[in-house]
Amino acid sequence: KAFNLASNDRCALSTGTNTLRGLDVTIEGGARLVTAARERDAAAGAFESKYGAHLTSPAGTWHGLGELMRSGGVQLYRVEPAVGFAFAKGGPYSQTRYRFQAR
């Protein structure tokens, strides 16, 4: 993905479930490489807070990722959303489109 973003910063992020119930969300926007130490530290802290031992325990799936994020050992991107879509599944079905204004 990083190779592609170097020549075209437009991308899409999506999340949801593989069931017929719940909410699927897609965000489209421009990605930029995060280089500021403060932003990298904040992102690493957020990941560690959310995923806990997966990042902080030596037996964790992503052990050490937080420190790699802080040190610049991984490429970290921030996506500025331009448009988003939300799809509700299962009684009632619905869809909503969102537009974001640039700051």
Secondary structure by P-SEA (a helix, b strand, c coil): ccccccccccccccccccccbbbbbbbbbbbbbbccaaaaaaaaaaaaaacccccccccccccaaaaaaaaccbbbbbbbccbbbbbbcccccbbbbbbbbcc
